[in-house]
């Protein structure tokens, strides 16, 4: 029978943040546990690991061994989190080549990676033939490497890119599986980051971040869209909010925060446009406060002109919705 194996040696505050690097005794415990583990197959392998500059080389060797152990057991769900106690991207743990080239790579179904550096042009010798869900958090990866990884994942259905560095562009169509249903792009603070929602298989997407330039193709498959920004930016070069919003007029659920009411208010002021095109909208979700009365008036008018609206969800306690990162 497939078994789960979870190892969490990192000490945490009550809010979930790491504050203590993995000690030598804890690393020994992990090594002994894996050495003595006799199962030929694992359903899930989960490891939290933190380290500082002095232990960097030791951690590199151990993490490579741990990942190789999991993949050698034909693991289906792989979750590895490395917590850096220093900030230089060049010192992020390098994802080992065994992740791409082991004979059991096709067994992976769900992968979550945190705190890894992806080498450019990795040796993708085998396709991720079973990979359905991929989450990258606080990883260093460039455009070409991510594109190559996704093009080698023929059945991918869910993708999360969260706080990743060096990415300048991302197109949903890089996922050539034509099965990608759910996309989350969060906290991409890379200046000028461009996001293109252009995959005809998508049914939902969520975008969080101010530096993201969004381009949305007219895709009838998208039923749910969520976009969160700290404010509306009307004067961003080569970025027209009204264009991609019109391409979402058919969605059934739409989630936003204060930027949207600011956009509506400006449309009233500048273009005398009431935005009466969301005829299929059934659920409208709002997060955060309304800062000005004119924003509230514009938002109410928008909702009045949504003839199919069945439900309004309002959470004024937070600007962003609850979101499980990792």
N, C-alpha and C positions, 0 to 999 in steps of 0.2 A: 504494500500500500504506500502511495506517495505520502510524504511527511512534510510538515512545515518546520523550518528552523529559523528562529529569530534571536539575534544577539544585539543587545543594547547596552554597551559598557559606558556610554557617555552620561555623565551626571548633568542634570538639567535643573533650571529654575522652574517654578510652578507655571510660568508662561511658556515653557517649552524650549527656551533658548539654552544653548550649551554654554558652560562656563569652565569646563575642566577637561584637559586633554586625557586621552586614554593612557593609563599607566602601563609600565612594563609588565606588572603582574596581570593586568587585564588582557594585555596582548598575549601573554602566555596562556591564559585561560581560554581565549578564543582559539589559539593554535591547537591546544590539547583537545578541545571540544570537537573541532573539525577532524583532527587526526583519528579520534576514536569513533567518529560517527560511521556506522556501517551500512546505512541505507544506500541502495543503488540508484534510487530516484528520489528527488525532492519536489514537492509541489510549490513551496515558497521558501525563499531565502531572503532574510532581511537583516541588514547590518548597519548600525550607527557607529561612526568612528571619528574621533577628533584627535588632532595632533598639532604640535608646535614645530618651530623651525629646527630645533635640535633633534627631533625624532623624524624629520621628513624622510630621510633615506630608508630608515627602518620601516616606516609606515608604507612607503612605496612597495617594498618587497612583500610585506604582509598582505596588503590589500590586493596585490596581484594574485597571491596564493589563494585568498579568500574567494575572489571572483572566479578563478579557475576551478576551485572546488565546487562552487555552486553550479557552474555550467557543465562540469563533468558529470554531475548527477542529474542531467536533463531537467534542470529546474524550469518551471513554467512562469513563476512570478519572481522577479529579481528586483530587490530594492536595496540600494547601497547609498548611504549618506556619509560624506566626509565633511567634517567641520574644520575649517582653517582658523588658526589662532593668529594669523598674520594676513596681510592684504594683497600681496603681490600676485597678480594673475599667473605669472610665470611659474610660481611655486604651487599652483593647484596640482593635485594628483593627476598624473597622466593616465587616461583610460587605457588599459593594456590591450595589446593586439589580440589577446585570446578572446576578448569580447566579440571580435569580428570573425575570427578564423577557426574557432573550435568546431569540431564536427557536430556538437550538440546545439550550436546556435539556432538551428531551425526549431528547436523545442521551446524557445522563449515566446511567451504570450503577452506578458506585461512587464515593462521595465521602467523603473524610476531611479534616476541618478541625480545626486546633488554634490556640487563642489568638485567637478572633474574638468580637466583640460583635454579637449579632443585634438589629437594631432591632425593636421591637414592631410587629406588623401589617405585615410587609413586603408588597410588591406581587407576590403569587404569580399572575402573569398567565397562566403556562402550567404545566400539570401536569408533574411529574417522571415522565414516562410510562414511562421505562425504568429508573428507579433501583431497584436491588436491594439495595444495601448502603450504610449510612450510619454514619459514626463521628464523634462530636463529642467532642473532648478539650480540657479547660481552656477551654471556651467560656462566654460569658455569654448565657444565653437564659432567658426566662421561660416559664411553663406554656402560656399562650395561643399564643405564637409557635411553640413546639415542636409543639403540637397541630395548628396550621394547616399547618406544614411536613409533618407525617406524613400528615395527611388529604389532602394533595395529592400523595402518592406511592403510586399504586394497585397497584404490584407489589413493594413493599418486602419483602425476605425476612430481612434481618439488620440489627440496630440495636445500636450501642454508645454508651452515654452514660457518659463518664468524667470525673470531676472538674469537672463543669459547675456554674456558679454561678447563683443566683437561682431555680432550680427548687425548688418546694415540693411538687409532686404530679406523678406520672406514672402513666398507665394504659396498659397494653399495647394495650387496645382502641382507643386513639387511632389506631393503625395500621389504617385501615379497609380495607386491601387484602385482608385475610383470607388473606394469603400469608406473614405474618411467622412465621418458623420459629425464629430464634435471637435472644435478647435478652441483652445484658450491661449491667449497671448497676454501676459501680465508683467507689469513693472519693467518694461523695456526702456531704460533710460538712455540708451545709445542715441546720441544726437542725430536727427534726420532719419531715424529708422522708418523704413517703408514696409507697410503690410498690405498685401493684395489678397482679398478674399475672392478667389476665382476658381474654386473647385465645384463642379456641378453636383457632387455627391453630398455636400455639406447640408446638414439639417439644423445646426446651431453653431454660433460662435460667440465668444466673450472676449472683449478687449479692455484692458485696464492700463492706462498710462498716458501722460501728456505729450511725450515726444514721438508718439506713433502717428505717422501719416497713413490714413486708411483709404484704401481703394476697394470698393465693393462692386463686383459685376452683377448684372441683373440675373439672379439665380432663383428660379422658382422653387428649388428644393429647400431653401432656408426658411424654417418656420419660427425660429427663435434667435434673437440677436440682443446682446447686452454690451453697452459701451459706457465706460466710466472714465471721466476726466475731471481734473480739479476745477477747470473753468473752460469756457468757450473762447477759442482763439480765431477771430474773424479774418486776420490778416496774415495767414501763413502762406508763403509762396508755393504755388503749384499744388494747393490743397483746397478743394472746394467741398465743404461739408454738405451743402444742399444736394450735390450730385449723388454722393453715395447714399444719402438718406432716401432719396427718391427710389433708388434701387432696392430699398428695404420696405417699400410701401405695402408689400403683400404679406409681411410676417404676421404671425398670430400672437407672438409674445415679444414685447420690447421692454428692455430694462435700461434705465438711465439714471443720472444724477443731475446736479445743478447746471452743468454745461448745456443741457438740452433746453431748459427753460430760458436760459440766456440767449441761446440761438433763436428760439421762437420769438422772444421779445424783440430781438434785433430785426428779424424778418418783418415783424409788424411795423417797426419804426422806419426801416430803410426801404423795404420792398412792398409793404402793405399786403403781405402774403400770410394767409391764415393756416396754411398746411392742412388741407382737407382731403388727403390722399390715402390715409391708412384705413382703408375700408374693410380689411379683413382682420384687423387687430382685435383679439379677444382678451388678452391679459396685458396690462400695463403695470410695470414695477418701478417704483421710485424710491431712491435712497438719498438721505441727507436733507438738510433744511432748504427752504426757499428764501433767498436773501432779499429780494425786492418784491414789492407789490405788483409791479408790471410783469415780473416773471411769472407770478402766480396767475395773473389774468390771462397771459398768453398760454399757459399750460392748461387752464380750465377750458379755454376756447378750443385748444387742440383736442382734448378729450371729448368735448361735446360733439365734435365732428368725426368721431370714430363710431360708425353706426353698428358695428358688430361687437363692441366692447361689452364683456361680461364680468370682468373682475379688475379691480385696481388694488395693487399691493403697495403699501406705503410703510417705509421704515425711516423715521426721522432721527433715529439714535446714532446712525453711522453713515458716512459718506459712501462707503463701499459695502457690498454684501459679505456675508460670512463666506470664507473661501478656504478650503483645506488645501494647503500648498503641497505638503509632502507627507 
